[in-house]
Amino acid sequence: MELSKFEVRTGLWPHMHFTDIEYDQRGSSYEIYATDVTHQTKSKLFICRTVDEQQARLLAEQFRIWLPKINSKKRKAAAKKSPTGYNRIACHKG
């Protein structure tokens, strides 16, 4: 998987902050997930499926390298939209 495809996949949920990558065995294959544990529940986003554990481990390592880069881009984009981190609301007298 390319970085751009990984970025699109995780970007489909802009309010989620994915903090880790994990993989689980499902039958004879392995599934890789991005996880968000910033709220009281753990959220998992399916990324891809592999045929063996070695491939899952290697992809998970690569995704862990990419994840901070993607999170940084998200923070910078959010800061450009709202420099204070909050949505600005205009107050008018009237």
Helices and strands as residue ranges (DSSP letters): H 3-11, E 20-26, E 29-36, E 43-50, H 53-81
